[in-house]
Amino acid sequence: MFNLIYAVPEYLKKNYLGFGNDIEQYNGQGNLQLPYPATYIINQEGIIEQHFISTYLNERQNPQEIIDYLVKMS
């Protein structure tokens, strides 16, 4: 929907396989892609009020930040 996809370079495929992560098999479509971590808070009118997007595949938004924003919205 938001096209937040990281195309894993072919040269990194061995690294992922070495850790037991067969991305192509897991995706079920034979592609080397991973999603970027993202969080969206969307209001009842469908407008994005707050967003978090990271280019670091292991970084996520702090859950407390999400809660704080939702409390502020209400």
PyRosetta script that sets phi, psi and omega in degrees:
from pyrosetta import init, pose_from_sequence

init()
pose = pose_from_sequence("MFNLIYAVPEYLKKNYLGFGNDIEQYNGQGNLQLPYPATYIINQEGIIEQHFISTYLNERQNPQEIIDYLVKMS")
pose.set_psi(1, -47.2)
pose.set_omega(1, -179.2)
pose.set_phi(2, -103.4)
pose.set_psi(2, 0.9)
pose.set_omega(2, 177.9)
pose.set_phi(3, 54.2)
pose.set_psi(3, 46.2)
pose.set_omega(3, 178.1)
pose.set_phi(4, -97.3)
pose.set_psi(4, 72.5)
pose.set_omega(4, -173.6)
pose.set_phi(5, -120.3)
pose.set_psi(5, 134.6)
pose.set_omega(5, 174.1)
pose.set_phi(6, -101.8)
pose.set_psi(6, 117.3)
pose.set_omega(6, 175.8)
pose.set_phi(7, -82.5)
pose.set_psi(7, 108.4)
pose.set_omega(7, -178.2)
pose.set_phi(8, -68.6)
pose.set_psi(8, 124.9)
pose.set_omega(8, 178.8)
pose.set_phi(9, -63.1)
pose.set_psi(9, 146.3)
pose.set_omega(9, -178.1)
pose.set_phi(10, -55.3)
pose.set_psi(10, -35.7)
pose.set_omega(10, -177.5)
pose.set_phi(11, -67.6)
pose.set_psi(11, -17.0)
pose.set_omega(11, 177.2)
pose.set_phi(12, -90.7)
pose.set_psi(12, -8.4)
pose.set_omega(12, -177.8)
pose.set_phi(13, -54.9)
pose.set_psi(13, -43.4)
pose.set_omega(13, 179.9)
pose.set_phi(14, -60.7)
pose.set_psi(14, -39.0)
pose.set_omega(14, 179.8)
pose.set_phi(15, -61.0)
pose.set_psi(15, -47.6)
pose.set_omega(15, -179.7)
pose.set_phi(16, -64.4)
pose.set_psi(16, -42.8)
pose.set_omega(16, 178.6)
pose.set_phi(17, -63.0)
pose.set_psi(17, -36.5)
pose.set_omega(17, 179.0)
pose.set_phi(18, -61.7)
pose.set_psi(18, -27.1)
pose.set_omega(18, 176.7)
pose.set_phi(19, -94.2)
pose.set_psi(19, 7.5)
pose.set_omega(19, 178.3)
pose.set_phi(20, 82.4)
pose.set_psi(20, 19.4)
pose.set_omega(20, -179.1)
pose.set_phi(21, -109.4)
pose.set_psi(21, 97.9)
pose.set_omega(21, 176.8)
pose.set_phi(22, -92.8)
pose.set_psi(22, 90.4)
pose.set_omega(22, -174.8)
pose.set_phi(23, -60.5)
pose.set_psi(23, -43.0)
pose.set_omega(23, -178.5)
pose.set_phi(24, -60.9)
pose.set_psi(24, -43.0)
pose.set_omega(24, 179.0)
pose.set_phi(25, -68.7)
pose.set_psi(25, -42.6)
pose.set_omega(25, -179.1)
pose.set_phi(26, -62.0)
pose.set_psi(26, -41.8)
pose.set_omega(26, 179.5)
pose.set_phi(27, -68.2)
pose.set_psi(27, -25.2)
pose.set_omega(27, 178.4)
pose.set_phi(28, 73.8)
pose.set_psi(28, 6.4)
pose.set_omega(28, -179.2)
pose.set_phi(29, -126.6)
pose.set_psi(29, 7.4)
pose.set_omega(29, 178.5)
pose.set_phi(30, 68.2)
pose.set_psi(30, 26.2)
pose.set_omega(30, 178.9)
pose.set_phi(31, -113.9)
pose.set_psi(31, 154.4)
pose.set_omega(31, 179.5)
pose.set_phi(32, -101.3)
pose.set_psi(32, 75.6)
pose.set_omega(32, -178.6)
pose.set_phi(33, -133.5)
pose.set_psi(33, 143.9)
pose.set_omega(33, 175.0)
pose.set_phi(34, -129.6)
pose.set_psi(34, 146.9)
pose.set_omega(34, 178.1)
pose.set_phi(35, -80.0)
pose.set_psi(35, 143.1)
pose.set_omega(35, 170.4)
pose.set_phi(36, -74.2)
pose.set_psi(36, 141.8)
pose.set_omega(36, 176.7)
pose.set_phi(37, -66.1)
pose.set_psi(37, 131.9)
pose.set_omega(37, -179.7)
pose.set_phi(38, -151.6)
pose.set_psi(38, 146.6)
pose.set_omega(38, 174.5)
pose.set_phi(39, -134.0)
pose.set_psi(39, 133.4)
pose.set_omega(39, 176.7)
pose.set_phi(40, -124.3)
pose.set_psi(40, 138.0)
pose.set_omega(40, 169.9)
pose.set_phi(41, -110.9)
pose.set_psi(41, 117.2)
pose.set_omega(41, -174.5)
pose.set_phi(42, -116.2)
pose.set_psi(42, 129.7)
pose.set_omega(42, -178.4)
pose.set_phi(43, -78.3)
pose.set_psi(43, 177.9)
pose.set_omega(43, -175.1)
pose.set_phi(44, -68.6)
pose.set_psi(44, -15.6)
pose.set_omega(44, 176.5)
pose.set_phi(45, -89.7)
pose.set_psi(45, -1.1)
pose.set_omega(45, 178.7)
pose.set_phi(46, 87.2)
pose.set_psi(46, 13.6)
pose.set_omega(46, 179.9)
pose.set_phi(47, -94.2)
pose.set_psi(47, 133.0)
pose.set_omega(47, 177.5)
pose.set_phi(48, -71.7)
pose.set_psi(48, 116.3)
pose.set_omega(48, -179.1)
pose.set_phi(49, -88.8)
pose.set_psi(49, -34.6)
pose.set_omega(49, -176.8)
pose.set_phi(50, -152.5)
pose.set_psi(50, 145.4)
pose.set_omega(50, 177.6)
pose.set_phi(51, -144.5)
pose.set_psi(51, 154.8)
pose.set_omega(51, 175.1)
pose.set_phi(52, -136.7)
pose.set_psi(52, 124.2)
pose.set_omega(52, 177.0)
pose.set_phi(53, -135.8)
pose.set_psi(53, 134.2)
pose.set_omega(53, -179.8)
pose.set_phi(54, -125.3)
pose.set_psi(54, 143.0)
pose.set_omega(54, 173.6)
pose.set_phi(55, -89.5)
pose.set_psi(55, -3.6)
pose.set_omega(55, 175.4)
pose.set_phi(56, -92.8)
pose.set_psi(56, 118.8)
pose.set_omega(56, -171.1)
pose.set_phi(57, -65.0)
pose.set_psi(57, -18.8)
pose.set_omega(57, -179.0)
pose.set_phi(58, -106.4)
pose.set_psi(58, 9.5)
pose.set_omega(58, -179.3)
pose.set_phi(59, -99.0)
pose.set_psi(59, 132.8)
pose.set_omega(59, 178.4)
pose.set_phi(60, -127.7)
pose.set_psi(60, 158.5)
pose.set_omega(60, 176.4)
pose.set_phi(61, -71.1)
pose.set_psi(61, 142.0)
pose.set_omega(61, 177.8)
pose.set_phi(62, -63.5)
pose.set_psi(62, 125.2)
pose.set_omega(62, -179.7)
pose.set_phi(63, -56.3)
pose.set_psi(63, -33.8)
pose.set_omega(63, 179.9)
pose.set_phi(64, -65.1)
pose.set_psi(64, -34.2)
pose.set_omega(64, 176.7)
pose.set_phi(65, -62.7)
pose.set_psi(65, -39.4)
pose.set_omega(65, 178.7)
pose.set_phi(66, -64.8)
pose.set_psi(66, -48.0)
pose.set_omega(66, 179.6)
pose.set_phi(67, -59.5)
pose.set_psi(67, -46.4)
pose.set_omega(67, -179.8)
pose.set_phi(68, -58.9)
pose.set_psi(68, -42.4)
pose.set_omega(68, 179.8)
pose.set_phi(69, -66.0)
pose.set_psi(69, -42.4)
pose.set_omega(69, 179.5)
pose.set_phi(70, -64.4)
pose.set_psi(70, -38.5)
pose.set_omega(70, 178.0)
pose.set_phi(71, -64.8)
pose.set_psi(71, -42.3)
pose.set_omega(71, 179.3)
pose.set_phi(72, -62.8)
pose.set_psi(72, -34.6)
pose.set_omega(72, -179.8)
pose.set_phi(73, -71.0)
pose.set_psi(73, -28.7)
pose.set_omega(73, -174.0)
pose.set_phi(74, -83.9)
pose.dump_pdb("model.pdb")
